[in-house]
Amino acid sequence: MKDKVTEDRLARYFRLTEQAFEKAKTSKEDVKLENTRDKILDMAKRYIDDAKHFKEKGDFVTAFSALSYAHGLLDAGALIGAFDVHDSDLFIVD
């Protein structure tokens, strides 16, 4: 059901967001954007951690929202060039 946040759907979004986070974290750094990159990664990690917390409490909707925010931060970082990522399955670039 598309209007429900099921455990399977949430697991898929955890997988995608955590893959995007790892790819962004290990991308080549642009010295001009290094501080921006670090800030975005820190915020995205915090939202991923929040999502895990809410999932453990059974609050799938809030967990899903936190993952969406984390992934949006990672996408924005990729768009401004803070991450050297080339993966159209995980990011809106390319």
N, C-alpha and C positions, 0 to 999 in steps of 0.2 A: 504494500500500500504506500503510495507516494505521500500521503498526508500524515503518516505515522513515522516516528523515529524509533525503529526497531533496533534490537541489539545487533542484528546482522548489518543493518545500514550504518549504525554508529561505528561498528568495527571497521567497515570499509573506509569511512571518513578518517578514523584514527590512522589506518594504514597509509592512506594517501597523504595526509598532513604530516605524519612523521617521516615519510619518505621525502617529501618536499623539504622538510626541515633539515634532514641529513644532507641532502644534495646542496642546499643553500649554505649550510655550515661548512662544507668541505670545498666550496667553490673558490676560485682564485680571487684574491682580494685586490681591489682597486684602492690604492693609497688614499686618493681623494675622498673616497666614500667609506673608509675603514670604520670611522666612528658611527656613521649611519648604519652600516652593516651590523656592527656589534649591538647597537640599540634595537634594531629590528629583530635580530636573533634572540636577544634577551626577552623581549616582549612576547614573541611567538612561543618561546619555551614556557613562559609563565602561563599563557593561555592553554597550551597543551597539558601542562600540569593541572590547571584548573579543570579541564575537561575530564581528566582521569579521576579527579576528586568527585566531581558531580556524577560520573558514571558509577563509581563505587557506591554512591548514595542512592542510586536508582533514578536520578534525575537526568534522563537521556536528552530531553529538550535543551536544557541549559548546557549539557556537555556538548551537544551538537553545535550550539551557538558559539561556544568557546572555540571549538575546532574551526568553525567557519571564519571567525575573527583571526585566528592564528594563520590560517591559510591565506586569507586576504592580505595580511601583513607581508607574508612571504612573496606573494604575487606582486605587491607594490614594490618590494625590494628588488625583485627581478626586473620590473619595468624601468626603474630608475638606474639600473646598472650596478646595484650594490652586490648582486650575485651573478656569477658567470655560469648560468644554467641554461641548458638547451634540451628541454624535455616538455613537449607540449601535452603530455599526459598529466604532469604534475603542476605546470605553470601556464599562465596565459601568454607567455612569450613564445616566439618561434612559430 
